[in-house]
């Protein structure tokens, strides 16, 4: 999972991916104004719903596009953050 995220960041920054798999496309400047740091990405993921901006969501969407594991990780992290903030789960987990 971390490997896929690092690969996406390398591709977004224009570096050649260090893998034998083909795929990934560089993120164009028109898609995002800047490449966010890890700290910024963490904040974009864990930011409370009422404080999320459309621009932030667009940046995150462009970075996780086509990365199913990363999309799932972001969704689970957001569910966890909301569960901690509200004290209850938004999804029903088995068990």
trRosetta pair geometry for C-beta under 8 A, 3 or more apart (Angstrom, degrees):
i j d omega theta_ij theta_ji phi_ij phi_ji
1 4 5.9 -50 -152 30 31 109
1 5 6.7 28 150 -15 62 105
1 69 5.2 -137 -114 150 84 127
1 70 7.1 146 -162 -78 82 63
1 73 6.0 118 -167 -64 131 144
2 5 5.5 -54 -150 38 36 113
2 6 6.1 36 153 -18 69 106
3 6 5.8 -55 -146 39 29 109
3 7 6.2 32 153 -21 64 108
4 7 5.6 -53 -147 36 30 115
4 8 6.4 34 153 -22 63 104
4 67 5.6 142 157 -150 122 117
4 69 5.6 104 43 65 162 124
4 70 5.8 -140 113 -45 120 106
5 8 5.7 -53 -150 33 31 112
5 9 6.6 29 152 -16 64 104
5 67 7.6 107 -82 177 56 156
5 70 5.8 136 -81 -104 83 119
6 9 5.7 -54 -149 37 34 110
6 10 6.3 37 152 -21 66 104
7 10 5.6 -51 -147 35 32 112
7 11 6.3 30 154 -17 65 107
7 17 5.3 39 -154 -135 94 110
7 18 7.7 -128 -106 43 86 70
7 19 6.3 1 -117 -13 130 135
7 24 6.6 -124 149 -77 100 151
8 11 5.8 -54 -147 39 30 111
8 12 6.1 31 153 -21 64 109
8 24 6.9 -154 -106 -126 54 118
8 63 6.1 96 149 -176 129 76
8 64 7.6 20 -162 -98 165 37
8 67 5.9 -38 -72 -58 139 150
8 70 6.8 -1 -15 -51 156 166
9 12 5.5 -53 -142 38 31 112
9 13 6.2 20 160 -11 65 109
9 35 7.4 105 -152 -175 81 121
9 63 7.9 20 -80 -152 66 112
10 13 6.1 -65 -148 42 26 102
10 15 4.2 -78 -169 74 83 114
10 16 7.5 -35 155 82 115 24
10 17 5.7 125 99 -99 127 59
10 18 7.1 -81 180 0 173 86
11 14 7.9 58 179 -61 29 15
11 15 7.2 -84 -68 63 25 69
11 17 5.7 1 -69 -63 94 102
11 24 4.0 -107 -113 166 158 129
11 25 7.0 79 168 70 124 16
11 26 5.8 -144 165 -91 73 52
11 27 7.4 97 116 -13 83 80
12 26 6.5 126 -123 -154 26 58
12 27 4.1 10 -134 11 86 117
12 35 5.7 140 128 -120 115 116
12 63 6.6 -11 -75 -118 152 83
13 35 5.7 40 -85 -110 85 171
14 26 5.6 39 -93 -128 60 133
17 21 7.6 -59 122 69 142 79
17 23 7.9 -9 20 71 168 68
17 24 5.8 111 -48 46 141 151
23 66 7.9 -168 176 152 113 136
24 66 7.9 173 -99 99 52 140
27 31 5.0 -111 -174 70 87 139
27 32 6.0 7 154 20 130 112
27 35 7.5 133 69 -95 133 94
27 62 5.8 92 -134 151 121 117
27 63 7.1 -19 -77 -89 150 62
28 31 4.9 104 62 -7 75 101
29 32 7.3 -91 -152 68 34 54
29 33 7.4 43 -173 -124 75 32
31 58 8.0 -162 178 155 66 99
31 62 4.7 139 166 -141 118 152
32 35 6.9 97 104 -81 134 47
32 36 7.8 -89 177 -20 142 88
32 58 7.5 171 -92 119 78 92
32 59 4.9 84 -119 -120 116 84
32 62 5.7 -158 -44 70 108 151
32 63 7.7 34 -49 -50 151 92
36 40 3.8 -125 -170 94 108 129
36 41 5.1 139 109 -55 123 77
36 44 6.9 28 156 -19 172 136
36 59 6.3 83 -23 160 127 138
36 63 7.9 -67 36 -58 110 152
37 40 4.7 98 51 8 74 101
37 41 7.0 -134 97 -4 39 87
38 41 5.6 -53 -146 37 32 113
38 42 6.3 37 153 -23 64 104
39 42 5.7 -53 -152 33 29 113
39 43 6.6 27 151 -16 63 105
40 43 5.7 -56 -150 37 33 110
40 44 6.3 37 151 -22 67 104
41 44 5.5 -51 -147 33 33 113
41 45 6.5 30 155 -17 65 105
41 60 7.5 130 -141 -104 75 89
41 63 7.5 -101 -121 106 116 169
42 45 5.9 -58 -153 36 30 109
42 46 6.1 -3 162 8 67 114
43 46 6.3 -70 -133 54 28 90
43 47 5.7 52 163 -58 67 97
44 47 6.1 -27 -137 -4 22 119
44 56 5.1 -166 -129 -178 98 105
44 57 8.0 171 -170 -79 103 37
44 59 6.7 -99 -128 84 155 114
44 60 5.0 -179 147 -67 131 120
45 60 7.0 148 -74 -128 66 138
45 74 5.5 -123 -127 -140 108 84
45 77 5.2 4 162 106 124 136
45 78 6.3 -122 179 -65 72 84
45 81 7.7 149 131 -20 77 147
46 77 6.7 -79 -74 151 80 106
46 78 7.3 -160 -100 -100 40 58
46 81 4.7 174 -141 -102 78 153
47 51 5.2 -117 174 89 103 106
47 52 5.3 132 104 -80 120 77
47 56 7.0 -4 35 143 158 157
48 51 4.8 70 65 17 88 106
48 52 7.4 -140 94 -29 43 83
48 81 7.9 -140 -87 141 55 118
48 85 6.6 132 -107 -123 101 166
49 52 5.9 -43 -153 4 34 116
49 82 7.2 38 -30 -98 111 114
52 56 5.8 -129 -161 75 71 127
52 57 5.9 66 167 -54 115 103
53 56 4.6 95 59 5 83 103
53 57 7.1 -152 93 -4 44 86
54 57 5.7 -56 -148 39 34 111
54 58 6.3 38 152 -25 66 105
55 58 5.6 -53 -150 32 30 114
55 59 6.7 33 152 -20 63 102
56 59 5.8 -51 -152 31 33 112
56 60 6.5 27 153 -12 65 107
57 60 5.8 -58 -148 42 32 109
57 61 6.0 37 153 -24 67 109
58 61 5.6 -53 -143 36 29 114
58 62 6.4 29 158 -19 63 105
59 62 6.1 -59 -153 35 27 109
59 63 6.6 20 154 -15 62 110
60 63 5.8 -61 -149 38 32 109
60 64 6.3 7 163 -1 68 112
60 74 7.0 139 177 -148 119 151
61 64 6.5 -71 -143 46 25 94
61 65 6.4 51 155 -57 63 94
62 65 5.8 -28 -150 -11 30 121
63 70 7.9 -107 126 145 83 145
64 67 5.2 -107 -164 56 58 108
64 70 4.7 -152 -134 114 92 114
64 71 4.9 128 160 -76 124 72
64 74 5.9 -60 -91 -9 159 147
67 70 3.7 16 122 28 123 119
67 71 6.1 151 90 -21 69 84
68 71 5.6 -54 -145 35 30 113
68 72 6.3 29 156 -18 64 106
69 72 5.8 -55 -150 37 31 111
69 73 6.3 33 152 -21 65 107
70 73 5.5 -51 -145 36 33 114
70 74 6.3 35 155 -20 65 103
71 74 5.9 -53 -148 35 29 110
71 75 6.4 28 153 -17 63 107
72 75 5.7 -56 -148 38 31 111
72 76 6.2 27 156 -16 66 108
73 76 5.9 -57 -145 40 29 108
73 77 6.1 30 156 -20 65 108
74 77 5.7 -55 -145 37 29 112
74 78 6.3 28 156 -18 64 107
75 78 5.9 -57 -148 37 28 109
75 79 6.4 30 153 -19 64 106
76 79 5.6 -53 -147 37 33 113
76 80 6.3 35 153 -21 65 105
77 80 5.6 -53 -149 36 31 113
77 81 6.4 31 153 -19 65 105
78 81 5.7 -50 -144 36 33 111
78 82 6.3 31 156 -16 64 106
79 82 5.9 -58 -149 39 29 109
79 83 6.2 33 152 -23 65 107
79 89 7.7 30 170 -157 101 74
79 90 5.6 -130 -144 53 88 112
79 91 5.7 -8 -155 -2 142 118
80 83 5.5 -54 -147 34 31 114
80 84 6.4 30 155 -18 65 104
81 84 5.8 -53 -150 36 31 110
81 85 6.3 27 154 -16 65 109
82 85 5.6 -56 -143 40 32 110
82 86 5.9 6 166 3 69 113
82 90 5.6 9 103 -20 132 131
83 86 6.6 -67 -136 50 22 91
83 87 7.6 -113 173 67 53 1
83 88 6.6 -108 -142 98 69 26
83 89 5.0 11 -119 -101 119 53
83 90 6.4 -121 -70 -1 83 81
84 87 7.7 23 -174 -71 21 40
86 90 7.9 81 47 -54 143 93
89 92 7.1 118 115 -88 126 37
89 93 6.8 -91 -171 -2 158 100
